[in-house]
């Protein structure tokens, strides 16, 4: 029996080694084209921002996850390894808009040592793809010394980790920041960009600003709240989930999917759910994990195949005969018709859940955490379906309404109105 025992022990040792050794990742330029190589093989990033539902990323044809820091990294990396995914591992670099002073050499040095410990902790995990040094450090900043700090961090990474490239993530793409990074950050291997409505023009913007190296789109998604139509009472009008699905597909196909020379891939935002302006603006799942039509689009973009069961498609939602962009005003305490037009591609039966929310007042910038408004109960009939009524609350307040037909997959929209 001893030979069989020896074989079993050898297999166990080999498996353990495979799980704990790094996979070398590098950026190569060949014949004018940049490529990411992982383990010596070309690797184009079909990524998702957010660690929720990693198994669904894999099932849809995705291959990578982005994080914004190392909080929870042990779990994210373990799930990535389990599902055959990689991780753009974020390093949470302090922001000037949160009070950090890049004129303080001691604070900068302490941050560098803290990040060094994080890099040393995770650098040999086989799921690590590359490092994201900070997120949107150019948002609401004034001190260009932040780019000196980014260079120091990138240099430190190259000294302790020979297996993974470095990147820093910009909010949008501006000439000033590109010039700073080209001049001050030669140790940054990849430029990463967060963009929303601007995705369609990113390849041209990259070239116009003079960035000739490789880039990744580290966040992209719906039209941002700062890019959307605004009502007279200053509420941004959110696209419906079906409108979002259309722009996710069209902007991706028109831009980065065609850039075969500099783009290394993208991370769609957000693979999960969060409150940012509304509970539905950026997340492509509901709070209880139901998939929107955007998830169907991502499966198609990543795999070339649509899912067997498709999400419902929303044509319109009208309140008192008007859409959200019509600047809907209602009389407090009065009842009004609400009509939603939804079709299911698979002819599945639909159920509906309506939610009436006050317009959020906890508004932050840069994706900082916001609190979810508390729903206003009792103003839409229980068990309401595609045609129902809404009773306006008996008080004057700006209010948003969200309608969500709920099933295995889902669709949603958000008509906005104000009481008079």
C-alpha positions as CSV (number, residue, x, y, z in Angstrom):
1,X,0.0,0.0,0.0
2,X,2.9,2.4,0.5
3,X,3.4,3.2,-3.2
4,X,-0.2,4.3,-3.5
5,X,0.2,6.5,-0.4
6,X,3.3,8.1,-1.9
7,X,1.4,8.9,-5.1
8,X,-1.4,10.5,-3.2
9,X,0.9,12.7,-1.1
10,X,2.7,13.8,-4.3
11,X,-0.5,14.8,-6.0
12,X,-1.6,16.8,-2.9
13,X,1.8,18.6,-2.7
14,X,1.5,19.5,-6.4
15,X,-2.0,20.8,-6.1
16,X,-1.1,23.0,-3.1
17,X,1.9,24.5,-4.9
18,X,-0.3,25.3,-7.9
19,X,-2.7,27.2,-5.7
20,X,-0.1,29.4,-4.0
21,X,2.4,30.3,-6.7
22,X,2.1,33.4,-8.8
23,X,1.3,33.4,-12.5
24,X,3.5,35.8,-14.4
25,X,1.6,38.6,-16.1
26,X,3.3,41.1,-18.5
27,X,2.5,43.7,-21.1
28,X,4.1,43.1,-24.5
29,X,4.1,45.2,-27.6
30,X,4.3,43.4,-30.9
31,X,4.0,44.9,-34.4
32,X,2.5,48.1,-32.8
33,X,-0.1,46.1,-30.8
34,X,-0.2,45.9,-27.0
35,X,-1.2,42.6,-25.4
36,X,-1.5,41.3,-21.8
37,X,0.2,38.0,-21.5
38,X,-0.7,35.7,-18.5
39,X,1.4,32.7,-18.2
40,X,2.8,33.5,-21.6
41,X,-0.6,33.4,-23.3
42,X,-2.6,36.4,-24.6
43,X,-5.2,37.5,-22.1
44,X,-8.0,40.0,-23.0
45,X,-9.9,41.2,-20.0
46,X,-13.6,40.5,-20.0
47,X,-14.0,41.8,-16.5
48,X,-16.6,42.8,-13.9
49,X,-16.2,45.5,-11.2
50,X,-17.3,44.0,-7.9
51,X,-16.8,40.7,-6.2
52,X,-20.5,39.7,-5.9
53,X,-21.6,36.6,-7.8
54,X,-18.2,35.5,-9.2
55,X,-19.7,32.2,-10.4
56,X,-22.1,34.2,-12.6
57,X,-19.2,36.1,-14.1
58,X,-17.7,32.8,-15.2
59,X,-21.0,31.5,-16.4
60,X,-21.5,34.5,-18.6
61,X,-18.1,34.2,-20.2
62,X,-16.2,36.8,-18.1
63,X,-12.7,36.1,-16.8
64,X,-11.7,38.8,-14.3
65,X,-12.8,40.9,-11.2
66,X,-11.9,44.4,-10.2
67,X,-11.6,45.5,-6.6
68,X,-11.0,49.0,-5.2
69,X,-8.9,48.0,-2.2
70,X,-7.7,45.0,-0.3
71,X,-10.5,44.9,2.2
72,X,-12.0,41.4,1.7
73,X,-9.3,40.5,-0.7
74,X,-8.7,37.0,0.8
75,X,-12.3,36.1,0.0
76,X,-12.3,37.7,-3.4
77,X,-9.1,35.9,-4.4
78,X,-10.3,32.6,-3.1
79,X,-13.5,32.9,-5.1
80,X,-11.6,34.0,-8.1
81,X,-9.3,30.9,-7.9
82,X,-12.3,28.7,-7.4
83,X,-14.0,30.0,-10.5
84,X,-11.0,30.4,-12.8
85,X,-11.0,34.2,-12.7
86,X,-8.3,36.8,-12.2
87,X,-8.3,40.0,-10.1
88,X,-7.3,43.5,-10.8
89,X,-6.4,44.1,-7.2
90,X,-6.9,47.6,-6.1
91,X,-4.7,49.5,-3.6
92,X,-6.7,52.1,-1.7
93,X,-4.6,55.2,-2.1
94,X,-5.7,58.2,0.0
95,X,-7.5,61.0,-1.8
96,X,-7.1,64.7,-1.4
97,X,-10.8,65.2,-1.4
98,X,-11.0,63.1,1.8
99,X,-8.4,65.3,3.5
100,X,-5.1,63.6,2.7
101,X,-2.2,66.1,2.3
102,X,0.4,65.1,-0.3
103,X,2.6,67.9,1.0
104,X,3.1,65.9,4.2
105,X,6.2,63.6,3.5
106,X,5.6,61.6,6.7
107,X,2.0,60.7,5.7
108,X,3.1,59.8,2.2
109,X,5.9,57.6,3.5
110,X,3.6,55.9,6.0
111,X,1.1,55.2,3.2
112,X,3.8,53.7,1.0
113,X,4.8,51.3,3.8
114,X,1.2,50.3,4.4
115,X,0.7,49.5,0.7
116,X,4.0,47.7,0.6
117,X,2.7,45.3,3.3
118,X,-0.5,44.7,1.2
119,X,1.5,44.0,-1.9
120,X,3.7,41.5,-0.1
121,X,0.7,39.8,1.4
122,X,-1.1,39.2,-2.0
123,X,1.6,39.3,-4.7
124,X,2.0,35.5,-4.9
125,X,-1.7,34.6,-5.2
126,X,-2.2,33.1,-8.7
127,X,-5.4,35.1,-9.2
128,X,-3.7,38.5,-9.1
129,X,-3.6,40.0,-12.7
130,X,-2.3,43.5,-12.1
131,X,-2.3,46.2,-9.4
132,X,-4.7,49.2,-9.4
133,X,-2.9,52.1,-7.6
134,X,-5.7,54.3,-6.3
135,X,-9.1,55.1,-7.8
136,X,-9.9,58.5,-9.3
137,X,-7.1,60.3,-7.5
138,X,-7.7,63.1,-10.0
139,X,-11.3,63.8,-8.8
140,X,-11.6,67.1,-6.9
141,X,-7.8,67.4,-6.4
142,X,-5.4,70.3,-6.7
143,X,-1.9,68.9,-5.7
144,X,0.0,67.2,-8.5
145,X,2.3,65.6,-5.9
146,X,-0.2,62.8,-5.8
147,X,1.4,61.6,-9.0
148,X,4.8,61.5,-7.4
149,X,3.3,59.3,-4.7
150,X,1.8,57.0,-7.4
151,X,5.2,56.7,-9.0
152,X,6.8,55.7,-5.7
153,X,4.1,53.1,-5.2
154,X,4.6,51.7,-8.7
155,X,8.4,51.6,-8.2
156,X,7.9,49.8,-4.9
157,X,5.6,47.2,-6.6
158,X,8.2,46.5,-9.3
159,X,10.9,46.0,-6.6
160,X,8.9,43.5,-4.6
161,X,6.7,41.9,-7.3
162,X,8.3,41.0,-10.6
163,X,5.2,39.2,-11.8
164,X,2.5,41.8,-12.1
165,X,2.1,45.1,-14.0
166,X,1.0,48.4,-12.4
167,X,-1.8,50.8,-13.2
168,X,-3.5,53.8,-11.8
169,X,-7.2,54.7,-12.4
170,X,-8.4,58.0,-13.6
171,X,-11.9,59.5,-13.5
172,X,-12.4,60.2,-17.2
173,X,-9.6,61.1,-19.4
174,X,-8.1,64.6,-19.4
175,X,-5.0,66.1,-21.1
176,X,-3.6,67.4,-17.8
177,X,-3.6,64.1,-16.0
178,X,-2.2,62.2,-19.0
179,X,0.6,64.7,-19.2
180,X,1.3,64.3,-15.5
181,X,1.4,60.5,-15.6
182,X,3.6,60.5,-18.7
183,X,6.0,62.8,-17.1
184,X,5.9,61.7,-13.4
185,X,4.9,58.0,-13.5
186,X,7.1,56.0,-15.8
187,X,6.7,53.0,-13.5
188,X,3.0,52.8,-14.3
189,X,2.6,50.2,-17.0
190,X,-1.1,50.5,-17.8
191,X,-3.4,53.5,-17.8
192,X,-6.8,52.7,-16.4
193,X,-9.9,54.8,-17.1
194,X,-13.3,55.1,-15.5
195,X,-15.9,56.3,-18.1
196,X,-19.6,56.1,-18.6
197,X,-21.4,57.9,-21.5
198,X,-17.9,58.7,-22.8
199,X,-17.1,55.0,-23.5
200,X,-17.9,55.3,-27.2
201,X,-15.2,57.9,-27.7
202,X,-12.5,56.5,-25.4
203,X,-10.2,55.0,-28.1
204,X,-10.2,58.4,-29.8
205,X,-9.7,60.3,-26.5
206,X,-6.7,58.1,-25.7
207,X,-5.0,59.0,-29.0
208,X,-6.0,62.7,-28.8
209,X,-4.4,63.1,-25.4
210,X,-1.2,61.5,-26.7
211,X,-1.3,58.3,-24.6
212,X,0.5,55.8,-26.7
213,X,0.7,52.9,-24.2
214,X,-1.8,50.3,-23.2
215,X,-5.0,51.1,-21.4
216,X,-7.9,49.3,-19.5
217,X,-11.4,50.7,-19.0
218,X,-11.6,50.0,-15.3
219,X,-15.3,51.1,-15.0
220,X,-17.9,51.6,-17.6
221,X,-21.7,51.4,-17.6
222,X,-24.8,53.4,-17.9
223,X,-25.0,57.1,-18.6
224,X,-23.8,58.7,-15.3
225,X,-26.0,60.8,-13.1
226,X,-23.8,63.8,-13.9
227,X,-24.3,63.2,-17.6
228,X,-28.1,62.7,-17.6
229,X,-31.1,65.0,-18.2
230,X,-32.1,67.0,-15.1
231,X,-35.5,68.0,-14.0
232,X,-36.3,71.6,-13.0
233,X,-36.0,70.5,-9.3
234,X,-32.5,69.2,-10.0
235,X,-33.2,65.5,-10.0
236,X,-31.1,63.4,-12.5
237,X,-33.3,61.2,-14.8
238,X,-32.1,57.6,-14.7
239,X,-32.3,55.4,-17.8
240,X,-34.5,52.3,-17.6
241,X,-32.8,49.0,-17.3
242,X,-33.6,48.3,-21.0
243,X,-32.2,51.6,-22.1
244,X,-29.1,50.8,-20.2
245,X,-28.8,47.4,-21.8
246,X,-28.9,49.1,-25.2
247,X,-26.2,51.7,-24.4
248,X,-24.0,49.1,-22.7
249,X,-24.0,47.1,-25.9
250,X,-23.8,49.9,-28.5
251,X,-21.0,51.9,-26.7
252,X,-18.9,48.8,-26.1
253,X,-19.2,47.5,-29.7
254,X,-18.5,51.0,-31.2
255,X,-15.3,51.6,-29.2
256,X,-13.1,49.3,-27.1
257,X,-14.3,46.1,-28.9
258,X,-12.7,47.6,-32.0
259,X,-9.5,48.9,-30.4
260,X,-7.0,46.1,-31.2
261,X,-3.8,48.1,-30.6
262,X,-4.0,49.7,-27.2
263,X,-7.0,48.3,-25.2
264,X,-6.3,45.4,-22.9
265,X,-9.9,44.9,-21.9
266,X,-12.5,46.4,-19.6
267,X,-14.4,46.0,-16.2
268,X,-18.1,46.5,-16.4
269,X,-19.7,48.4,-13.5
270,X,-21.3,47.3,-11.3
271,X,-21.5,43.5,-11.0
272,X,-23.7,43.7,-8.0
273,X,-25.9,46.3,-6.4
274,X,-25.3,49.6,-4.6
275,X,-27.0,52.8,-3.6
276,X,-25.6,55.7,-5.6
277,X,-28.2,58.3,-6.4
278,X,-30.7,55.5,-6.5
279,X,-30.7,51.8,-5.6
280,X,-30.7,50.8,-9.3
281,X,-28.5,53.3,-11.2
282,X,-25.2,51.5,-11.4
283,X,-25.8,47.9,-10.1
284,X,-26.9,45.5,-12.8
285,X,-28.5,43.2,-10.2
286,X,-31.2,43.9,-7.7
287,X,-30.6,43.8,-4.0
288,X,-31.8,40.2,-3.9
289,X,-29.6,39.2,-6.8
290,X,-32.0,39.2,-9.7
291,X,-30.4,39.9,-13.1
292,X,-31.3,42.8,-15.3
293,X,-31.2,42.9,-19.1
294,X,-27.7,44.3,-18.9
295,X,-26.4,40.9,-17.6
296,X,-27.8,39.3,-20.8
297,X,-25.9,41.9,-22.9
298,X,-22.7,41.2,-21.0
299,X,-23.0,37.5,-21.7
300,X,-23.5,38.2,-25.3
301,X,-20.5,40.6,-25.4
302,X,-18.2,38.2,-23.6
303,X,-19.3,34.9,-25.1
304,X,-21.1,35.8,-28.4
305,X,-24.2,34.0,-27.2
306,X,-27.4,35.2,-25.6
307,X,-28.6,33.4,-22.5
308,X,-31.3,30.7,-23.0
309,X,-33.7,32.6,-20.7
310,X,-33.8,36.4,-21.4
311,X,-34.7,39.2,-19.0
312,X,-37.9,41.1,-19.6
313,X,-37.7,44.1,-21.9
314,X,-39.3,47.4,-20.8
315,X,-40.8,49.6,-23.5
316,X,-42.2,52.4,-21.4
317,X,-43.5,53.5,-18.0
318,X,-45.8,56.4,-17.9
319,X,-47.2,58.2,-14.8
320,X,-50.3,60.2,-15.6
321,X,-49.5,59.7,-19.2
322,X,-46.0,61.2,-19.0
323,X,-42.5,59.9,-19.0
324,X,-39.7,60.9,-16.5
325,X,-38.2,63.4,-19.0
326,X,-41.6,65.2,-19.3
327,X,-41.1,66.9,-15.9
328,X,-44.1,65.2,-14.1
329,X,-45.9,67.3,-11.5
330,X,-48.6,65.7,-9.3
331,X,-51.1,67.1,-6.8
332,X,-50.4,65.9,-3.3
333,X,-53.0,63.4,-2.1
334,X,-54.4,62.7,-5.6
335,X,-54.4,59.4,-7.5
336,X,-52.9,59.0,-10.9
337,X,-52.7,56.1,-13.4
338,X,-49.3,54.3,-13.8
339,X,-48.9,52.1,-16.8
340,X,-45.8,50.0,-17.6
341,X,-45.3,48.2,-20.9
342,X,-43.0,45.1,-20.5
343,X,-42.5,42.1,-22.8
344,X,-40.7,38.9,-21.9
345,X,-38.8,37.4,-24.8
346,X,-39.5,33.9,-23.5
347,X,-43.2,34.5,-22.9
348,X,-42.7,33.9,-19.1
349,X,-45.3,35.2,-16.7
350,X,-44.4,38.5,-15.0
351,X,-45.0,39.6,-11.5
352,X,-44.5,43.2,-10.4
353,X,-43.3,45.0,-7.3
354,X,-43.6,48.8,-7.1
355,X,-41.6,50.9,-4.7
356,X,-42.0,54.7,-4.0
357,X,-38.9,56.4,-2.7
358,X,-38.2,60.0,-1.6
359,X,-35.5,61.6,-3.7
360,X,-32.2,60.9,-2.1
361,X,-30.5,63.7,-0.2
362,X,-27.4,61.7,0.9
363,X,-25.5,62.5,-2.3
364,X,-21.7,61.9,-2.5
365,X,-19.1,62.0,-5.2
366,X,-16.7,59.4,-6.6
367,X,-18.8,56.4,-5.6
368,X,-18.6,57.1,-1.8
369,X,-21.1,55.2,0.3
370,X,-24.6,56.7,0.3
371,X,-27.6,55.7,2.5
372,X,-30.7,54.2,0.8
373,X,-33.9,56.2,1.1
374,X,-36.7,54.5,3.0
375,X,-39.6,53.5,0.9
376,X,-43.0,55.2,1.3
377,X,-45.6,52.5,1.9
378,X,-49.3,52.2,1.2
379,X,-49.7,54.5,-1.9
380,X,-49.7,51.8,-4.6
381,X,-52.3,48.9,-4.4
382,X,-51.1,45.6,-3.1
383,X,-50.7,43.1,-5.9
384,X,-50.5,45.8,-8.6
385,X,-49.7,44.6,-12.1
386,X,-48.9,46.5,-15.4
387,X,-51.7,49.0,-14.9
388,X,-52.2,50.5,-11.5
389,X,-52.6,53.8,-9.6
390,X,-50.3,55.8,-7.5
391,X,-51.6,58.1,-4.8
392,X,-49.3,61.1,-4.3
393,X,-48.3,61.5,-0.7
394,X,-50.1,64.3,1.2
395,X,-47.1,66.5,1.5
396,X,-44.9,68.6,-0.8
397,X,-41.6,66.8,-1.5
398,X,-39.5,65.8,-4.4
399,X,-40.0,62.1,-4.8
400,X,-38.8,59.3,-7.1
401,X,-40.7,56.2,-8.1
402,X,-39.2,52.9,-9.0
403,X,-41.1,50.1,-10.7
404,X,-39.5,46.6,-10.8
405,X,-41.2,43.7,-12.5
406,X,-39.7,40.8,-10.5
407,X,-39.0,37.2,-11.7
408,X,-36.0,35.1,-12.2
409,X,-34.6,38.0,-14.1
410,X,-35.8,41.6,-13.9
411,X,-36.2,45.0,-15.4
412,X,-36.7,48.4,-13.8
413,X,-37.2,52.0,-14.4
414,X,-37.6,55.2,-12.4
415,X,-40.0,57.9,-13.3
416,X,-39.4,61.1,-11.3
417,X,-42.0,63.5,-10.3
418,X,-42.7,66.4,-7.9
419,X,-45.7,67.1,-5.8
420,X,-47.4,70.4,-6.0
